[in-house]
């Protein structure tokens, strides 16, 4: 993989030319900023910015005012290669809080190895509200998140998501989704949370392989992940390349 070329393609297709990721969501371009705005349960925030030392502070202040006028908290999704170089410090000075950094990792779909579910586990596609409840239960236990239901139901309604639950008997033990980005070369992996007693048994690898097969069937060339410290080493062993880091800066 040509990392510089792939990173430039990622920036263009998924950030500068981003499309709404659900119903009731819109993409807005305001000066040097591309933002997504939607209902409270949607992801609201800054996807891309083309700023410099002269206009960064004013642009940050304008976004704080804008989302504040809508009564929405929001996230500024900052990548390590974004400019100006001190944008992180400017965001902190404007009242943002930094969450843990993640690795931006990308793999070519065709190069990823296959992997079946471990013994005693079956993978079940999420296609309806009952499946969403199973997936949401896993995510609430693993990540403590409570907004998964509404967002996943929205995405199922538009067809731009592949979601899956790993079941051990009748018990959901892991869940993950893949966001589809029509018109681009990328699908993106999210979630992949596994309950503690099932970690280290290959469930996460099986969920990655499942989604890679679905991406290939739909003609996507790349899989992209914002990887935590837990999932990053697994993804590296599967063939994902680290292209940089991304840090969520959240404003209430």
C-alpha positions as CSV (number, residue, x, y, z in Angstrom):
1,X,0.0,0.0,0.0
2,X,1.2,3.5,-0.9
3,X,0.5,5.1,2.5
4,X,0.6,8.7,1.5
5,X,-1.7,8.1,-1.5
6,X,-4.1,6.1,0.6
7,X,-4.2,8.8,3.3
8,X,-4.8,11.5,0.8
9,X,-7.7,9.4,-0.7
10,X,-9.1,8.9,2.8
11,X,-9.0,12.7,3.5
12,X,-10.7,13.5,0.3
13,X,-13.4,10.8,0.2
14,X,-14.4,10.4,3.9
15,X,-13.6,13.9,5.2
16,X,-13.6,16.7,2.7
17,X,-16.3,15.1,0.5
18,X,-18.2,13.3,3.3
19,X,-21.8,12.3,2.9
20,X,-24.4,12.2,5.7
21,X,-24.3,8.9,7.6
22,X,-28.0,8.6,8.5
23,X,-31.5,10.1,8.1
24,X,-32.0,13.6,9.4
25,X,-28.3,14.2,9.1
26,X,-26.7,16.8,6.8
27,X,-23.1,17.8,5.8
28,X,-22.3,21.5,5.9
29,X,-19.3,23.4,4.5
30,X,-18.6,26.6,6.4
31,X,-15.4,28.3,5.3
32,X,-12.5,26.0,6.0
33,X,-14.6,23.5,7.9
34,X,-16.7,20.5,7.0
35,X,-19.2,19.4,9.7
36,X,-21.9,16.9,10.2
37,X,-25.1,18.0,11.9
38,X,-28.0,15.9,12.9
39,X,-30.2,14.7,15.8
40,X,-28.8,14.5,19.3
41,X,-28.2,10.7,19.0
42,X,-26.3,11.1,15.7
43,X,-22.6,11.9,15.5
44,X,-22.3,15.7,15.4
45,X,-19.0,17.3,14.7
46,X,-16.1,18.5,12.5
47,X,-15.0,16.0,10.0
48,X,-12.3,18.1,8.2
49,X,-10.8,21.5,8.4
50,X,-8.4,23.4,6.2
51,X,-7.1,26.1,8.6
52,X,-3.9,28.0,9.3
53,X,-2.5,30.1,12.2
54,X,-4.4,33.2,11.1
55,X,-8.0,31.8,10.9
56,X,-8.0,28.7,13.3
57,X,-9.1,30.5,16.5
58,X,-12.0,32.3,14.7
59,X,-13.1,29.1,13.0
60,X,-13.1,27.2,16.3
61,X,-15.1,29.9,18.1
62,X,-17.6,29.9,15.2
63,X,-18.2,26.1,15.5
64,X,-18.6,26.4,19.3
65,X,-21.2,29.2,18.7
66,X,-23.0,27.2,16.0
67,X,-23.4,23.9,17.8
68,X,-24.2,25.8,21.0
69,X,-27.0,27.5,19.2
70,X,-28.5,24.1,18.3
71,X,-28.1,22.8,21.8
72,X,-25.7,20.1,20.7
73,X,-22.5,18.8,22.1
74,X,-20.0,18.0,19.3
75,X,-16.7,16.4,18.5
76,X,-13.8,17.9,16.5
77,X,-12.2,14.9,14.9
78,X,-8.5,15.9,14.8
79,X,-6.0,13.9,12.9
80,X,-2.2,14.1,13.5
81,X,-1.5,15.6,10.1
82,X,-4.2,18.3,10.3
83,X,-3.0,21.9,10.3
84,X,-2.1,24.2,12.0
85,X,0.3,22.1,14.0
86,X,-0.9,23.5,17.3
87,X,-4.6,22.9,16.5
88,X,-4.8,20.6,19.5
89,X,-3.7,23.3,21.9
90,X,-6.1,25.8,20.4
91,X,-9.0,23.4,20.9
92,X,-8.1,22.8,24.5
93,X,-7.9,26.6,25.0
94,X,-11.5,26.9,23.6
95,X,-12.9,24.5,26.1
96,X,-12.6,21.1,24.4
97,X,-11.7,17.9,26.2
98,X,-9.4,15.4,24.5
99,X,-10.4,11.8,24.6
100,X,-7.9,8.9,24.1
101,X,-6.1,9.0,20.8
102,X,-6.7,6.1,18.4
103,X,-4.6,4.8,15.5
104,X,-5.9,5.4,12.0
105,X,-5.5,2.0,10.3
106,X,-6.3,0.9,6.8
107,X,-6.1,-2.4,4.9
108,X,-6.8,-3.5,1.4
109,X,-9.8,-5.7,1.5
110,X,-8.4,-8.2,-1.0
111,X,-5.3,-8.8,1.2
112,X,-7.1,-9.6,4.4
113,X,-7.0,-13.2,5.6
114,X,-10.2,-15.2,6.2
115,X,-11.2,-16.3,9.7
116,X,-14.1,-18.4,10.9
117,X,-15.9,-18.1,14.2
118,X,-14.3,-20.1,17.1
119,X,-16.0,-23.3,18.2
120,X,-19.3,-22.7,20.0
121,X,-19.8,-19.3,18.4
122,X,-22.0,-18.3,15.5
123,X,-22.2,-15.0,13.7
124,X,-25.7,-13.5,13.2
125,X,-26.4,-10.6,10.9
126,X,-28.3,-7.7,12.5
127,X,-31.3,-6.9,10.3
128,X,-34.1,-5.8,12.7
129,X,-34.9,-4.3,16.0
130,X,-34.4,-7.6,17.9
131,X,-30.8,-7.8,16.5
132,X,-30.2,-4.1,17.4
133,X,-31.2,-4.9,21.0
134,X,-28.6,-7.7,21.1
135,X,-25.9,-5.6,19.7
136,X,-26.7,-2.6,21.9
137,X,-26.6,-4.9,25.0
138,X,-23.1,-6.0,24.2
139,X,-21.9,-2.4,23.5
140,X,-23.5,-1.1,26.7
141,X,-21.7,-3.8,28.7
142,X,-18.3,-3.4,27.0
143,X,-18.2,0.3,26.3
144,X,-20.8,1.8,28.5
145,X,-22.4,3.5,25.5
146,X,-26.2,4.2,25.5
147,X,-26.8,5.8,22.0
148,X,-26.2,2.7,19.9
149,X,-29.8,1.7,19.4
150,X,-31.1,4.9,17.7
151,X,-28.1,5.3,15.4
152,X,-28.0,1.6,14.3
153,X,-31.8,1.7,13.6
154,X,-31.3,4.8,11.5
155,X,-28.5,3.2,9.5
156,X,-30.4,0.0,8.9
157,X,-33.2,2.1,7.5
158,X,-30.9,3.6,4.9
159,X,-29.0,0.4,4.2
160,X,-25.6,1.9,4.7
161,X,-24.4,-0.4,7.4
162,X,-23.5,-4.1,8.0
163,X,-23.9,-5.2,11.6
164,X,-23.2,-8.5,13.2
165,X,-23.6,-10.2,16.6
166,X,-21.5,-13.1,17.9
167,X,-23.6,-15.6,19.8
168,X,-22.5,-18.3,22.2
169,X,-25.7,-20.3,22.4
170,X,-28.4,-17.8,23.2
171,X,-26.0,-15.3,24.7
172,X,-24.6,-12.3,22.7
173,X,-20.9,-12.1,23.4
174,X,-19.6,-9.6,20.8
175,X,-21.0,-7.1,18.3
176,X,-19.7,-4.9,15.6
177,X,-20.7,-2.9,12.6
178,X,-19.3,-1.7,9.3
179,X,-20.4,1.7,7.9
180,X,-20.7,1.7,4.1
181,X,-19.7,4.9,2.2
182,X,-21.2,4.7,-1.2
183,X,-19.3,6.4,-4.0
184,X,-16.0,5.9,-2.2
185,X,-13.4,3.1,-2.0
186,X,-13.8,2.8,1.8
187,X,-15.9,1.0,4.3
188,X,-15.2,1.6,8.0
189,X,-15.2,-0.7,11.0
190,X,-16.7,0.3,14.3
191,X,-17.4,-1.5,17.6
192,X,-16.0,-4.9,17.8
193,X,-16.6,-5.1,21.5
194,X,-16.3,-8.5,23.2
195,X,-17.4,-9.3,26.7
196,X,-14.4,-10.0,29.0
197,X,-14.8,-13.8,29.4
198,X,-14.6,-14.3,25.6
199,X,-11.6,-12.2,24.8
200,X,-8.5,-13.8,23.4
201,X,-10.4,-16.5,21.6
202,X,-10.5,-15.1,18.1
203,X,-14.0,-13.6,18.2
204,X,-12.8,-10.1,17.2
205,X,-10.7,-11.6,14.3
206,X,-13.8,-13.4,13.1
207,X,-15.9,-10.2,13.1
208,X,-13.2,-8.4,11.1
209,X,-13.2,-11.3,8.6
210,X,-17.0,-11.3,8.3
211,X,-17.1,-7.6,7.6
212,X,-14.2,-7.9,5.1
213,X,-16.2,-10.5,3.1
214,X,-19.2,-8.2,3.1
215,X,-17.1,-5.3,2.0
216,X,-15.6,-7.3,-0.8
217,X,-19.0,-8.4,-2.0
218,X,-20.0,-4.8,-2.3
219,X,-16.9,-3.8,-4.2
220,X,-15.1,-1.8,-1.6
221,X,-11.3,-1.6,-1.8
222,X,-10.3,-0.5,1.7
223,X,-11.3,-1.0,5.3
224,X,-10.6,1.8,7.7
225,X,-10.6,1.6,11.5
226,X,-10.0,4.1,14.3
227,X,-8.2,1.5,16.5
228,X,-7.9,1.5,20.2
229,X,-4.8,0.2,22.0
230,X,-6.6,-3.1,22.4
231,X,-7.6,-3.7,18.8
232,X,-4.6,-2.1,17.1
233,X,-2.1,-5.0,17.6
234,X,-4.7,-7.5,16.4
235,X,-5.4,-5.4,13.3
236,X,-1.7,-5.0,12.6
237,X,-1.3,-8.8,12.6
238,X,-4.2,-9.1,10.1
239,X,-2.4,-6.7,7.7
240,X,-3.8,-3.3,8.6
241,X,-1.3,-0.4,8.1
242,X,-1.1,2.5,10.6
243,X,-1.4,5.8,8.7
244,X,-1.5,8.1,11.7
245,X,-3.5,8.9,14.7
246,X,-6.9,10.6,15.4
247,X,-8.0,12.2,18.6
248,X,-11.6,13.2,19.5
249,X,-11.9,16.6,21.0
250,X,-15.3,17.0,22.6
251,X,-17.2,20.2,23.4
252,X,-20.2,20.1,25.7
